[in-house]
């Protein structure tokens, strides 16, 4: 596979002078800079989403615990102990 890339690059470079190569290199650098910027932005989004997901998981667990406690209290209130158990 590497040979295919080398052959393609050699074909591209045959008709290029130094000015063409410099211009092509500048375009490639600009594209890499753009991709790096996009990568950084996407990474920030992923980090923010992970923080949100962690917070939401904590909130859901807290709410689940609260609901369980409320349900146990409701059951106990509706089923009082018999006098001989008190």
SERO-4910 file (N, C-alpha, C, O; in steps of 0.05 Angstrom, whole numbers):
BEGIN
 pado doro    nc1    nc2    nc3   cac1   cac2   cac3    cc1    cc2    cc3    oc1    oc2    oc3
  Unk    A     16    -24      0      0      0      0     17     25      0     11     45    -13
  Unk    A     39     24     15     57     48     15     68     54    -12     71     78    -19
  Unk    A     74     34    -28     85     38    -55     65     53    -72     73     69    -88
  Unk    A     39     47    -69     19     61    -84     19     90    -78     17    107    -96
  Unk    A     22     97    -53     23    126    -46     48    139    -57     47    162    -66
  Unk    A     71    125    -55     96    136    -66     93    141    -96    102    161   -106
  Unk    A     82    122   -110     79    124   -139     61    148   -145     67    164   -163
  Unk    A     39    151   -130     20    173   -135     34    200   -129     31    219   -144
  Unk    A     49    201   -107     63    226   -101     85    232   -122     88    256   -129
  Unk    A     99    212   -131    119    217   -152    106    228   -177    117    246   -190
  Unk    A     83    217   -185     69    227   -209     60    256   -205     62    273   -223
  Unk    A     51    263   -181     43    290   -175     66    309   -176     64    332   -186
  Unk    A     89    301   -165    112    318   -162    128    322   -188    144    341   -190
  Unk    A    124    305   -208    140    306   -232    137    333   -246    157    345   -255
  Unk    A    113    343   -249    109    368   -263    108    393   -245    102    415   -255
  Unk    A    116    390   -220    114    413   -201    141    426   -198    162    412   -195
  Unk    A    141    452   -198    166    466   -191    165    474   -161    146    466   -147
  Unk    A    184    489   -152    186    495   -124    163    512   -115    153    509    -92
  Unk    A    154    531   -132    131    548   -124    106    532   -121     90    536   -103
  Unk    A    101    513   -140     78    495   -138     79    478   -112     59    475    -98
  Unk    A    102    468   -106    105    451    -82    100    468    -57     88    459    -38
  Unk    A    111    492    -57    107    510    -34     77    517    -30     67    517     -7
  Unk    A     63    522    -52     35    528    -50     19    504    -41      1    506    -24
  Unk    A     26    481    -51     12    456    -43     17    451    -13     -1    443      1
  Unk    A     42    455     -5     49    452     23     33    471     41     24    463     63
  Unk    A     30    496     33     14    516     48    -15    507     50    -27    509     72
  Unk    A    -26    497     29    -54    487     30    -56    464     49    -76    462     64
  Unk    A    -37    445     48    -38    422     66    -36    431     95    -50    421    112
  Unk    A    -18    450    100    -15    461    127    -41    473    137    -49    470    160
  Unk    A    -55    488    119    -80    501    126   -101    480    132   -117    482    151
  Unk    A   -102    459    116   -121    437    121   -116    423    147   -134    417    162
  Unk    A    -90    418    154    -83    406    179    -91    423    202   -102    414    222
  Unk    A    -86    449    200    -94    468    221   -124    468    225   -134    468    248
  Unk    A   -139    467    203   -168    466    205   -177    440    219   -194    441    236
  Unk    A   -165    418    211   -172    392    224   -165    392    253   -180    381    269
  Unk    A   -142    403    261   -135    404    289   -155    421    304   -162    414    327
  Unk    A   -164    443    293   -183    460    306   -210    445    309   -222    446    331
  Unk    A   -219    432    289   -244    416    290   -241    394    311   -260    389    326
  Unk    A   -218    381    312   -213    360    332   -215    371    360   -228    359    377
  Unk    A   -203    394    365   -204    407    391   -232    414    399   -240    410    422
  Unk    A   -248    425    380   -276    431    386   -292    406    392   -308    406    411
  Unk    A   -289    386    377   -303    361    382   -295    349    409   -312    338    423
  Unk    A   -270    350    415   -260    340    441   -273    355    464   -281    343    484
  Unk    A   -276    382    461   -289    398    482   -318    389    485   -328    388    508
  Unk    A   -331    384    463   -359    375    464   -361    348    479   -379    344    495
  Unk    A   -344    329    472   -344    303    485   -339    305    515   -352    292    530
  Unk    A   -320    322    523   -314    325    551   -338    337    565   -345    328    587
  Unk    A   -351    357    554   -374    370    566   -397    349    568   -411    349    588
  Unk    A   -401    333    547   -422    313    548   -416    292    570   -435    282    583
  Unk    A   -391    285    573   -384    265    593   -390    276    621   -400    262    639
  Unk    A   -383    302    625   -389    314    651   -419    315    656   -428    309    678
  Unk    A   -435    322    636   -464    322    638   -475    294    644   -492    291    661
  Unk    A   -465    274    630   -473    247    634   -468    238    663   -484    225    675
  Unk    A   -444    244    673   -437    237    700   -456    250    720   -465    237    739
  Unk    A   -462    276    716   -480    290    734   -508    278    732   -521    275    753
  Unk    A   -517    272    708   -544    261    705   -546    233    718   -567    227    730
  Unk    A   -525    217    716   -525    191    729   -528    194    759   -542    179    772
  Unk    A   -513    213    770   -514    218    799   -542    227    807   -552    218    827
  Unk    A   -553    245    791   -580    255    797   -601    232    796   -618    231    813
  Unk    A   -599    215    776   -618    193    773   -615    174    797   -635    164    808
  Unk    A   -590    168    805   -586    151    828   -598    163    853   -610    149    869
  Unk    A   -593    189    857   -604    203    881   -635    202    880   -647    197    901
  Unk    A   -647    207    857   -676    206    855   -686    178    860   -707    175    872
  Unk    A   -673    159    849   -681    131    853   -680    123    883   -698    110    893
  Unk    A   -659    132    896   -657    127    925   -680    140    940   -691    129    958
  Unk    A   -685    165    933   -707    180    945   -734    166    941   -750    164    959
  Unk    A   -739    157    916   -764    144    910   -766    117    926   -788    111    935
  Unk    A   -745    103    929   -745     78    945   -752     84    973   -769     70    985
  Unk    A   -740    105    985   -746    113   1012   -775    121   1016   -788    113   1035
  Unk    A   -785    136    997   -813    145    998   -832    121    996   -852    119   1010
  Unk    A   -825    102    978   -842     78    975   -842     61   1000   -863     51   1008
  Unk    A   -819     58   1013   -818     42   1038   -834     56   1059   -849     43   1074
  Unk    A   -831     83   1061   -847     98   1081   -877     95   1076   -892     92   1095
  Unk    A   -885     96   1051   -913     93   1044   -924     65   1051   -946     63   1062
  Unk    A   -908     45   1046   -916     18   1052   -919     15   1082   -938      3   1092
  Unk    A   -899     25   1097   -900     23   1126   -924     39   1138   -936     30   1157
  Unk    A   -931     61   1126   -953     77   1136   -980     63   1130   -999     65   1146
  Unk    A   -982     49   1108  -1006     35   1101  -1009      8   1114  -1031     -4   1115
  Unk    A   -988     -2   1126   -988    -28   1139   -976    -25   1167   -954    -33   1173
  Unk    A   -992    -13   1185   -982     -9   1212   -977    -36   1226   -990    -56   1220
  Unk    A   -959    -36   1245   -953    -61   1260   -977    -67   1278   -990    -50   1288
  Unk    A   -981    -93   1280  -1002   -102   1298   -994    -96   1327   -970    -95   1333
  Unk    A  -1013    -92   1344  -1007    -84   1371   -988   -104   1386   -971    -95   1402
  Unk    A   -990   -129   1379   -973   -148   1393   -944   -148   1383   -926   -160   1395
  Unk    A   -938   -133   1360   -911   -130   1350   -898   -104   1361   -874   -100   1358
  Unk    A   -913    -87   1373   -902    -61   1382   -889    -63   1408   -878    -43   1418
***
